[in-house]
Amino acid sequence: MVAALVAFPAQAQRLSLAERVAALEAKTGGSGQAQGSVELVNQIQQLQTQVQNLQGQIEELQNQVEQLKKNNRDQYIDLDSRLGRLEGGGAAAGAGTPPAASTNNQLEDVQLGGQPAPAAAGATAPTPADLGTAPAMAGTDPTAPPPAPADPAAESAAYDAAFSALKSGGYAEAERRFIDFIAQYPQSPLVGNAYFWLGRAYFVTQDYPRALDAFQTLVSRYPNNPKAADGLLNVGNSQYELKQLTEAEATLNQVVQQYPDTEASRQATARLRAIKLDSGR
């Protein structure tokens, strides 16, 4: 019995030590888990910081790209203005009329913009057909008095106002102004250009039938106009949008054959590939 009494404290001491070891192990394990959680939180924060830095870099690159686009567009339009003055002045001199200074080449944000702009609500601008044949037939009646000479400054201002409306995205206003210009200055050397930009205004607002009419008018009445190649290309593009794929393919092939080694020809070739893909050929 005495031996039992002596052995009991030793057993109790052993149990106490075991419990103490278990407690220490529990504490050590809990500390390890807590440390692991802290490291995980730190890694998540580091990843979030990296993502934010990348987003900032992406936004900065996007701003740089937009600025480059704007600079290129401004340079393009400036060059376009100079070419327009040369084209308008040369054509006017050949026709014996005063030159009309204006801008008139491919407008990048209209010609090359990705998605067409939505049609303006309530826009009811007349079509080129509404003008009849006044631009083509003016002055052909031998009994009619000769048309009064146009005011070069007013003519230039009218064309530039229409072109400015187009550049700023006021497509309905541009349509109206170009139609007014064509009706008021039928003998202007810029009438062909006006038909081209009128067609572009219709095209970007997805009014493809009117766009087709305007471009066909340009091509048929003014085949020697500097815009003739682009006009024929846009005839094909309008036919494509109207699902007139057979006609579009014929028109685009005509662009390639008639205007080789030009930007219009390259764009026509790309569109022809798209038509083949659409038709599964």
Secondary structure, DSSP 8 states (H G I E B T S, - for coil): -HHHHHHHHHHHHHHHHHHHHHHHHHHHHHHHHHHHHHHHHHHHHHHHHHHHHHHHHHHHHHHHHHHHHHHHHHHHHHHHHHHHHHHHHHHHHHHTS-------S--HHHHS-SS-----TT-----GGGGTTHHHHTT--TTS-------HHHHHHHHHHHHHHHHTT-HHHHHHHHHHHHHH-TT-TTHHHHHHHHHHHHHHTT-HHHHHHHHHHHHHH-TTSTTHHHHHHHHHHHHHHTT-HHHHHHHHHHHHHHSTTSHHHHHHHHHHHHHHHHTT-
